[in-house]
Amino acid sequence: MEHVSSQLLDAASLMGLGMAFVFAFLSLTILAIKALSLVAAEAAPAPAGVAAMPAAPVQGLSPQKMAAISAAITQYKNNKKG
């Protein structure tokens, strides 16, 4: 019986060590990702006026085709909501 207790104690300590290692690894990963996102956010300039620029017209599509595509997209969006 003493042999089984010793093995259970070894298993519990090994499990605890493994869980501590995984917790430490994941914590370091989260901290590294947050630090890298802060560095990347400072390095990347904010795009100016991207939303204000109108989309360029597509070459080769007639106004009737554009209207049909717009109507199909609108109908799809309306059907998807309900």
C-alpha positions as CSV (number, residue, x, y, z in Angstrom):
1,M,0.0,0.0,0.0
2,E,2.9,2.3,0.7
3,H,4.2,1.8,-2.8
4,V,0.9,3.0,-4.4
5,S,0.8,6.0,-2.1
6,S,4.3,6.9,-3.2
7,Q,3.4,6.6,-6.8
8,L,0.2,8.7,-6.3
9,L,2.3,11.4,-4.6
10,D,4.8,11.4,-7.5
11,A,2.0,11.6,-10.0
12,A,0.4,14.5,-8.2
13,S,3.7,16.4,-8.0
14,L,4.4,15.8,-11.6
15,M,0.9,16.9,-12.6
16,G,1.3,20.1,-10.5
17,L,4.7,20.8,-12.1
18,G,3.2,20.3,-15.5
19,M,0.3,22.6,-14.8
20,A,2.6,25.3,-13.4
21,F,4.8,25.0,-16.5
22,V,1.8,25.4,-18.9
23,F,0.4,28.3,-16.8
24,A,3.8,30.1,-16.9
25,F,4.2,29.4,-20.7
26,L,0.7,30.8,-21.5
27,S,1.2,33.8,-19.2
28,L,4.5,34.6,-20.9
29,T,2.9,34.2,-24.3
30,I,0.0,36.6,-23.5
31,L,2.5,39.1,-22.1
32,A,4.6,38.8,-25.3
33,I,1.6,39.3,-27.5
34,K,0.5,42.4,-25.6
35,A,3.9,43.9,-25.7
36,L,4.3,43.2,-29.5
37,S,0.8,44.7,-30.1
38,L,1.9,47.9,-28.3
39,V,5.1,48.1,-30.3
40,A,3.2,47.5,-33.6
41,A,0.5,50.0,-32.7
42,E,3.2,52.7,-32.2
43,A,5.1,51.9,-35.4
44,A,2.1,51.8,-37.8
45,P,0.8,55.3,-38.7
46,A,-2.9,55.8,-38.8
47,P,-4.3,55.9,-42.3
48,A,-5.6,59.3,-43.1
49,G,-8.8,59.7,-45.1
50,V,-9.2,56.1,-46.1
51,A,-12.9,56.1,-45.4
52,A,-13.5,59.5,-47.0
53,M,-12.3,58.4,-50.4
54,P,-15.0,57.1,-52.7
55,A,-14.5,53.8,-54.4
56,A,-13.2,54.0,-57.9
57,P,-15.8,52.9,-60.5
58,V,-15.2,49.4,-61.9
59,Q,-14.1,49.5,-65.5
60,G,-16.2,47.5,-68.0
61,L,-19.5,47.3,-66.0
62,S,-22.5,49.2,-67.3
63,P,-24.8,51.1,-64.9
64,Q,-27.5,48.5,-65.4
65,K,-25.2,45.7,-64.3
66,M,-24.1,47.7,-61.3
67,A,-27.8,48.4,-60.4
68,A,-28.5,44.7,-60.7
69,I,-25.6,43.7,-58.5
70,S,-26.6,46.3,-55.9
71,A,-30.1,45.1,-55.9
72,A,-29.0,41.5,-55.5
73,I,-26.7,42.4,-52.5
74,T,-29.5,44.4,-50.9
75,Q,-32.0,41.5,-51.3
76,Y,-29.4,39.0,-49.9
77,K,-28.8,41.2,-46.9
78,N,-32.5,41.7,-46.3
79,N,-33.2,37.9,-46.6
80,K,-30.3,37.0,-44.3
81,K,-31.7,39.3,-41.5
82,G,-35.1,37.7,-41.4
